[in-house]
Amino acid sequence: MKEDQHRINSKIRVEEVRLVGDNIEVGVYKTKQALAIADEQGLDLVEISPKAIPPVCKVMDYKKFLYEQKKRDKALKSKATKVIIKEIRFGPQTDDHDYEFKKKHAEKFLKEGAKLKAFVFFKGRSIIFKEQGQILLLKLAQDLEEFGKVEQMPRLEGKRMTMFIAPKKGK
């Protein structure tokens, strides 16, 4: 079992604590007295602020508290947005029909709210056509202007020239 992130009950080793909680008179108590109060209610004494002087302890059901905390964390995590990146690959001499076909896919990806990574892959000596590759990517950026905005202009990295397009926030 992993170590608990809070000290509870007999693990609290200080002389006195500030006690808070439901049905309790808030105040500074001797640790033994605070433990007795918690025990009396059938609950745990949980150290919630160990850096305070004296440390702040709360009388509560520790398992229930952990469960609530886990539920809160899960809810926050589910609200976080996940960025999906879709890739579209071109050759430096992609003909018009293929270009139109891939452009339609790119349009669909951006409408769905995914980021688009378009790249031209240069094989062998085709690197001599890097201007054509750049022109192709810039044409794509222009054609997709109403669906997304360019996040990163075409940049040559090794044998591929990449460009990122982010979806427009409108729909």
C-alpha positions in Angstrom: 0.0 0.0 0.0 1.3 3.4 -0.9 2.1 6.0 1.8 -0.9 8.3 2.6 -0.5 11.9 1.6 -2.0 13.0 5.0 -1.0 11.9 8.5 -3.9 10.4 10.3 -4.8 9.4 13.9 -1.7 8.0 15.7 0.7 9.1 12.9 0.2 12.7 14.1 3.2 13.3 16.4 2.9 16.9 17.6 2.1 18.1 21.1 -1.0 20.1 20.2 -3.2 20.7 17.1 -5.8 23.2 16.0 -9.0 21.2 15.6 -11.7 21.9 12.9 -14.6 19.9 11.6 -18.3 19.5 11.8 -19.9 19.4 15.3 -16.7 20.4 16.9 -15.7 23.5 18.9 -12.8 24.9 16.8 -9.7 25.5 18.9 -6.3 24.3 20.0 -6.3 20.9 21.7 -3.7 18.5 23.0 -3.3 15.8 20.3 -4.5 13.0 22.7 -7.6 15.0 23.5 -8.2 15.6 19.7 -7.8 11.9 19.0 -10.3 11.1 21.8 -12.9 13.5 20.3 -12.4 11.9 16.8 -12.6 8.4 18.3 -15.8 9.4 20.2 -17.5 10.3 16.9 -16.2 7.2 15.1 -14.2 9.3 12.7 -10.5 9.9 11.9 -8.2 12.8 12.9 -6.6 14.0 9.7 -3.8 16.5 9.5 -4.8 18.9 6.7 -2.3 21.7 7.1 1.0 20.3 8.6 3.0 23.6 8.1 0.7 25.7 10.2 1.6 26.4 13.9 0.0 24.5 15.5 -0.8 22.0 12.6 -4.5 22.1 11.6 -6.4 18.8 11.9 -9.9 17.9 10.9 -12.2 15.3 12.3 -13.7 13.4 9.3 -14.1 10.0 7.6 -10.7 9.6 5.9 -11.8 7.0 3.3 -14.8 9.1 2.3 -12.5 12.2 2.1 -10.1 10.3 -0.3 -13.0 9.1 -2.4 -14.4 12.6 -2.8 -10.9 13.9 -3.7 -10.5 11.2 -6.3 -13.9 12.0 -7.7 -12.9 15.7 -7.9 -9.6 15.0 -9.6 -11.4 12.7 -12.2 -13.9 15.4 -13.0 -11.1 18.0 -13.5 -9.3 15.6 -15.7 -12.3 14.9 -17.9 -12.8 18.6 -18.4 -9.2 19.0 -19.7 -9.2 19.3 -23.5 -7.3 16.7 -25.5 -5.6 18.0 -28.7 -5.8 15.6 -31.6 -3.3 16.0 -34.4 -4.1 14.6 -37.8 -1.4 14.3 -40.4 -1.6 14.7 -44.2 1.4 13.7 -46.3 2.2 15.0 -49.8 5.0 14.4 -52.2 6.7 17.3 -53.8 5.0 16.7 -57.1 1.5 15.8 -55.9 -0.9 16.2 -58.8 -4.1 18.3 -58.7 -6.6 15.3 -58.2 -4.6 13.9 -55.2 -4.2 17.4 -53.8 -8.0 18.1 -53.9 -8.6 14.7 -52.3 -6.2 15.4 -49.4 -7.5 19.0 -49.1 -11.0 17.6 -48.5 -9.7 15.4 -45.7 -7.8 18.3 -44.2 -11.0 20.4 -44.3 -12.9 17.6 -42.5 -10.2 17.3 -39.8 -10.3 21.0 -39.1 -14.1 21.1 -38.9 -13.9 18.3 -36.3 -11.6 20.5 -34.3 -8.4 18.6 -34.8 -5.0 20.2 -35.4 -3.6 19.5 -38.8 0.1 18.6 -39.5 0.6 18.8 -43.3 4.0 17.7 -44.6 5.8 17.2 -47.8 8.1 14.2 -47.8 11.2 14.4 -50.0 12.6 11.0 -51.1 16.1 10.6 -52.5 17.0 13.5 -54.8 13.6 15.0 -54.8 14.9 17.5 -52.2 15.8 19.7 -55.1 12.1 20.4 -55.4 11.8 22.0 -52.0 10.4 25.2 -53.5 7.6 23.2 -55.0 6.9 21.6 -51.6 6.7 25.0 -50.0 4.4 26.3 -52.7 2.2 23.3 -52.2 1.9 23.8 -48.4 1.3 27.5 -48.8 -1.4 26.8 -51.3 -3.0 24.4 -48.8 -2.8 27.0 -46.1 -4.5 29.5 -48.4 -7.3 27.0 -49.4 -8.0 26.1 -45.8 -8.0 29.8 -44.6 -11.7 29.8 -43.7 -11.4 26.6 -41.6 -8.1 27.1 -39.7 -5.2 29.4 -39.2 -1.5 28.6 -39.8 0.2 28.0 -36.5 3.7 27.3 -38.0 4.8 28.2 -41.5 6.4 25.5 -43.6 9.7 24.6 -42.2 12.2 22.1 -43.6 13.3 19.5 -41.0 15.6 16.9 -42.6 13.7 15.2 -45.4 10.3 16.7 -44.6 8.8 20.1 -44.7 6.1 20.5 -42.1 3.4 23.1 -41.4 0.8 23.2 -38.6 -2.8 24.5 -39.0 -5.0 25.0 -36.0 -8.8 24.9 -36.3 -10.6 28.2 -36.0 -12.7 28.7 -32.9 -16.1 29.6 -34.3 -18.4 26.7 -34.4 
